[in-house]
Amino acid sequence: MTPVQTILGANGPIGEELARELHRRFTHDIRLVGRKPAKVNDGDELVVADLTDPEATERAVASSEIAYLTVGLPMDSALWEQKFPVMMRNVIDACATHGTKLVFFDNTYMYPGTPTPQTESIAFAPNGRKGRVRARLATMLLDAMAEGRLEALICRAPEFYGPGKTKSLTNSLVFDRIEAGKIPLVPVSARTRRSLIWTPDASRAMALLGNTPDAYGQTWHLPIDPDRMTYAQLIHIAGEVTGRRIRYVVLPELLLTLGGRVNAQLREVTELLPRYRGDNVFDASAFTARFPDFPVTTYREGITELLTRGGR
């Protein structure tokens, strides 16, 4: 059987673009795994599997050269605590059984919400339940790697912005509202520097790392535009590319926190608010040094695609 590259959790914004990039540059033998997987490329193999089921996970990973774990869950702390560690354990076990390399797509929820620059070696200091779950998942995988159970790497990304199915506070409160002709709502501060990743860049970088043998055995921060901007600057660019004067409203942290007491969806966001008080400095210089020719989408390019070129 021909080895395949398998995407576990294939139909979110990261998984879909990853499937396109793998097909463009690395292989046409691609397996998409999920509860309701759908083809991205014509030749994709589809496998229905629940990753909380160890036998289903093992079948999904079988004959895979590389597995990419890109599963997302709704912003629900209890759901994360219940499902994510089980999924990670099952995926680690399946990859160890089949000799499959694992590429784990991670976020920064376990990092301290301070202006301290975030490098791959920064200590975990989660500020809430979801951050503690993410720290646990990363630690589970790092421990399995240290034990020699499998060959793996971690790809870590800051907050998303981007086209298609991309979901984040920045997309929903700022760019989606600008596109709809509404006043953008800025969380906490318009004057602190943000680190945002264009989702197609994240997927392209993950495909590259997964197919680079010497990238394994470590954590990588995925590449972003190094010219970190404030929300005020990003909205100014949005005004330039749309030819509109765009006013914005800042939502104070206290207002968001109080709102979380009566709104469950807003409550799930409150643990992330400290990172909006000050500069958020995500350092991807290690990736840039290793892959100096990797093209990174600038904020101006990304905003232009979102707002004037049908990026949705």
C-alpha positions as CSV (number, residue, x, y, z in Angstrom):
1,M,0.0,0.0,0.0
2,T,1.4,3.4,-0.9
3,P,2.2,5.6,2.1
4,V,-0.2,8.5,2.5
5,Q,-0.1,11.8,4.3
6,T,-3.2,12.0,6.6
7,I,-5.0,15.1,7.9
8,L,-6.8,14.4,11.2
9,G,-9.5,17.0,11.4
10,A,-9.4,17.9,7.8
11,N,-12.2,20.2,7.0
12,G,-11.4,23.3,9.1
13,P,-9.6,26.3,7.6
14,I,-6.2,24.9,8.5
15,G,-6.9,21.4,7.3
16,E,-8.4,22.4,4.0
17,E,-5.5,24.7,3.0
18,L,-3.1,22.1,4.2
19,A,-4.7,19.5,1.9
20,R,-4.3,22.0,-1.0
21,E,-0.6,22.7,-0.2
22,L,0.3,19.0,0.2
23,H,-1.3,18.3,-3.2
24,R,0.5,21.3,-4.9
25,R,3.9,20.5,-3.6
26,F,4.4,17.2,-1.9
27,T,2.0,14.3,-2.6
28,H,-1.3,13.4,-4.3
29,D,-1.8,10.5,-1.8
30,I,-3.8,12.4,0.8
31,R,-6.3,11.0,3.4
32,L,-8.8,13.3,5.0
33,V,-10.2,12.2,8.3
34,G,-13.1,13.6,10.3
35,R,-16.7,13.0,11.3
36,K,-17.9,14.3,8.0
37,P,-14.9,14.6,5.7
38,A,-15.2,16.2,2.3
39,K,-12.8,16.2,-0.6
40,V,-10.5,19.2,-1.1
41,N,-8.7,17.7,-4.1
42,D,-10.3,15.3,-6.5
43,G,-8.1,12.3,-5.5
44,D,-8.4,12.6,-1.7
45,E,-9.3,9.5,0.3
46,L,-12.0,10.1,2.8
47,V,-12.2,8.3,6.2
48,V,-14.9,8.8,8.7
49,A,-13.5,8.5,12.2
50,D,-14.1,9.8,15.8
51,L,-10.7,10.4,17.2
52,T,-12.0,9.8,20.7
53,D,-12.4,6.2,19.7
54,P,-8.9,4.5,19.8
55,E,-9.7,1.7,17.3
56,A,-11.2,4.2,14.8
57,T,-8.1,6.4,15.3
58,E,-5.7,3.5,14.7
59,R,-7.6,2.6,11.5
60,A,-7.5,6.2,10.3
61,V,-3.7,6.5,10.8
62,A,-2.8,3.0,9.4
63,S,-0.4,3.1,6.4
64,S,0.3,6.9,6.9
65,E,3.8,8.2,6.5
66,I,2.8,11.5,8.2
67,A,-0.3,12.4,10.2
68,Y,-1.2,16.1,10.7
69,L,-3.4,16.7,13.8
70,T,-5.4,19.8,13.1
71,V,-8.6,19.1,15.0
72,G,-10.6,22.0,16.3
73,L,-13.4,22.1,18.8
74,P,-16.0,24.8,19.7
75,M,-14.9,27.3,22.4
76,D,-16.2,25.3,25.3
77,S,-13.8,24.6,28.2
78,A,-15.7,21.5,29.5
79,L,-15.7,20.0,26.0
80,W,-12.0,20.7,25.6
81,E,-11.2,19.0,28.9
82,Q,-13.3,16.0,28.0
83,K,-12.2,15.4,24.4
84,F,-8.8,16.9,23.6
85,P,-6.6,14.8,25.9
86,V,-8.4,11.6,24.8
87,M,-7.8,12.5,21.1
88,M,-4.2,13.3,21.7
89,R,-3.6,10.0,23.6
90,N,-5.3,8.0,20.8
91,V,-3.3,9.8,18.1
92,I,0.0,9.3,19.8
93,D,-0.8,5.6,20.4
94,A,-1.8,5.1,16.7
95,C,1.2,6.9,15.3
96,A,3.5,4.9,17.6
97,T,1.9,1.6,16.5
98,H,2.2,2.4,12.8
99,G,5.5,4.2,12.8
100,T,3.8,7.3,11.5
101,K,5.3,10.8,12.0
102,L,3.1,13.3,13.7
103,V,2.7,17.0,13.1
104,F,0.6,18.7,15.7
105,F,-1.0,22.1,15.0
106,D,-1.1,24.0,18.3
107,N,-2.0,27.5,19.5
108,T,-0.5,29.8,22.2
109,Y,-3.2,29.6,24.9
110,M,-0.7,28.1,27.3
111,Y,1.6,31.1,27.1
112,P,1.6,33.9,29.6
113,G,-0.6,36.8,28.5
114,T,2.2,39.4,29.0
115,P,4.3,41.6,26.6
116,T,7.3,39.2,27.1
117,P,8.3,38.0,23.6
118,Q,7.1,34.4,23.0
119,T,9.8,32.1,21.7
120,E,9.6,28.3,21.4
121,S,11.3,28.0,24.8
122,I,9.0,30.2,26.8
123,A,7.6,28.5,29.9
124,F,3.9,27.6,29.9
125,A,1.8,29.8,32.2
126,P,-1.9,29.2,31.2
127,N,-4.4,31.7,32.4
128,G,-7.5,29.5,32.3
129,R,-9.1,26.2,31.6
130,K,-8.5,26.1,27.8
131,G,-4.9,27.2,28.3
132,R,-4.4,24.4,30.8
133,V,-5.8,21.9,28.3
134,R,-3.5,23.1,25.6
135,A,-0.5,22.9,27.9
136,R,-1.5,19.3,28.8
137,L,-1.7,18.3,25.1
138,A,1.7,19.7,24.3
139,T,3.2,18.1,27.3
140,M,1.7,14.7,26.4
141,L,3.3,14.9,23.0
142,L,6.7,16.2,24.2
143,D,6.9,13.4,26.8
144,A,6.1,10.8,24.1
145,M,8.8,12.3,21.9
146,A,11.3,12.3,24.7
147,E,10.5,8.6,25.4
148,G,11.2,7.8,21.8
149,R,7.7,6.5,21.1
150,L,7.3,8.5,17.9
151,E,8.8,11.1,15.7
152,A,6.9,14.3,15.9
153,L,7.0,18.1,15.8
154,I,4.7,20.9,17.1
155,C,3.6,23.8,14.9
156,R,2.4,26.7,17.0
157,A,0.5,29.7,15.7
158,P,-0.8,32.9,17.3
159,E,-4.3,34.3,16.7
160,F,-5.7,33.7,13.2
161,Y,-7.0,36.1,10.6
162,G,-7.7,35.0,7.1
163,P,-10.2,34.0,4.4
164,G,-12.9,31.3,4.2
165,K,-13.8,29.5,7.4
166,T,-11.2,31.3,9.6
167,K,-12.6,32.1,13.0
168,S,-11.1,34.4,15.6
169,L,-11.9,37.5,17.6
170,T,-10.0,39.6,15.1
171,N,-12.0,38.2,12.1
172,S,-15.4,38.3,13.8
173,L,-15.1,41.7,15.6
174,V,-12.9,43.6,13.2
175,F,-12.6,42.4,9.6
176,D,-16.0,40.7,9.3
177,R,-17.7,43.9,10.5
178,I,-15.7,46.1,8.2
179,E,-16.6,43.9,5.3
180,A,-20.3,44.1,6.3
181,G,-20.1,47.9,6.5
182,K,-20.4,47.9,10.3
183,I,-18.2,49.7,12.9
184,P,-15.4,47.3,14.0
185,L,-15.2,46.4,17.7
186,V,-11.7,46.3,19.1
187,P,-11.1,44.0,22.2
188,V,-9.5,45.8,25.2
189,S,-7.0,48.2,23.4
190,A,-6.4,49.6,19.9
191,R,-2.8,50.7,20.8
192,T,-1.1,47.4,21.6
193,R,0.8,45.5,19.0
194,R,-0.8,42.3,17.8
195,S,0.7,39.0,16.4
196,L,-1.7,37.6,13.8
197,I,-1.1,34.7,11.4
198,W,-2.7,34.5,7.9
199,T,-4.3,31.0,8.0
200,P,-3.1,29.9,4.5
201,D,0.5,30.8,5.6
202,A,0.1,28.6,8.7
203,S,-1.0,25.6,6.5
204,R,1.7,26.1,4.0
205,A,4.3,26.3,6.7
206,M,3.0,23.2,8.4
207,A,3.2,21.2,5.1
208,L,6.8,22.4,4.6
209,L,7.8,21.4,8.1
210,G,6.1,18.0,7.9
211,N,8.0,17.2,4.8
212,T,11.4,18.4,6.1
213,P,13.1,15.5,7.9
214,D,15.4,17.6,10.1
215,A,12.4,19.7,11.4
216,Y,11.2,16.8,13.7
217,G,11.9,16.6,17.4
218,Q,11.1,20.2,18.2
219,T,8.5,23.0,18.4
220,W,8.3,25.6,15.7
221,H,6.6,29.0,15.7
222,L,4.9,29.4,12.4
223,P,5.8,32.5,10.3
224,I,4.0,35.9,10.6
225,D,4.5,39.4,9.2
226,P,7.2,40.6,11.6
227,D,5.9,44.2,11.3
228,R,3.5,43.8,14.3
229,M,0.8,46.4,14.2
230,T,-1.9,47.7,16.5
231,Y,-5.6,47.4,15.8
232,A,-5.6,51.1,15.1
233,Q,-3.0,50.6,12.4
234,L,-4.7,47.5,10.9
235,I,-8.0,49.4,10.7
236,H,-6.2,52.3,9.0
237,I,-4.9,49.9,6.4
238,A,-8.5,48.6,5.9
239,G,-9.6,52.1,5.3
240,E,-6.9,52.7,2.7
241,V,-7.6,49.5,0.8
242,T,-11.4,50.1,0.8
243,G,-11.3,53.8,0.3
244,R,-13.4,54.4,3.4
245,R,-12.9,56.3,6.6
246,I,-13.4,53.6,9.2
247,R,-14.2,54.5,12.8
248,Y,-13.9,51.8,15.5
249,V,-15.1,51.2,19.1
250,V,-12.9,49.8,21.8
251,L,-14.6,47.2,24.1
252,P,-13.1,47.6,27.6
253,E,-11.9,44.5,29.4
254,L,-14.2,45.1,32.3
255,L,-17.2,45.3,29.9
256,L,-16.2,42.0,28.3
257,T,-15.7,40.3,31.7
258,L,-19.1,41.5,33.0
259,G,-20.7,40.4,29.8
260,G,-19.2,36.9,30.3
261,R,-21.2,36.5,33.5
262,V,-24.4,36.4,31.5
263,N,-23.2,35.2,28.1
264,A,-21.6,31.7,27.9
265,Q,-19.9,32.3,24.5
266,L,-18.3,35.6,25.8
267,R,-17.4,33.8,29.1
268,E,-15.2,31.4,27.1
269,V,-13.2,34.4,25.7
270,T,-12.4,36.0,29.0
271,E,-9.3,34.0,29.8
272,L,-7.7,35.3,26.6
273,L,-8.3,39.0,27.4
274,P,-5.0,39.6,29.3
275,R,-3.1,39.1,26.1
276,Y,-4.9,42.1,24.6
277,R,-3.8,44.5,27.5
278,G,-0.3,44.8,26.3
279,D,1.8,44.0,23.2
280,N,1.5,40.4,22.0
281,V,5.0,39.5,20.5
282,F,5.1,36.1,18.9
283,D,8.7,35.4,17.7
284,A,8.9,33.2,14.6
285,S,12.6,34.0,13.8
286,A,13.7,30.3,14.1
287,F,11.4,29.4,11.2
288,T,12.5,32.4,9.2
289,A,16.2,31.5,9.7
290,R,15.6,27.9,8.7
291,F,13.4,28.7,5.7
292,P,14.5,32.2,4.6
293,D,12.7,32.0,1.2
294,F,9.3,31.2,2.6
295,P,6.9,33.9,1.4
296,V,4.9,35.5,4.3
297,T,1.7,37.4,3.6
298,T,2.0,40.9,4.9
299,Y,-0.9,42.5,6.9
300,R,-1.6,44.8,4.0
301,E,-1.7,41.9,1.5
302,G,-4.0,39.9,3.8
303,I,-6.3,42.7,4.5
304,T,-6.5,43.6,0.8
305,E,-7.5,40.0,0.0
306,L,-10.1,39.9,2.7
307,L,-11.8,43.2,1.9
308,T,-11.3,43.8,-1.9
309,R,-10.6,40.5,-3.6
310,G,-13.3,38.2,-2.4
311,G,-11.1,36.6,0.2
312,R,-14.1,35.1,1.8
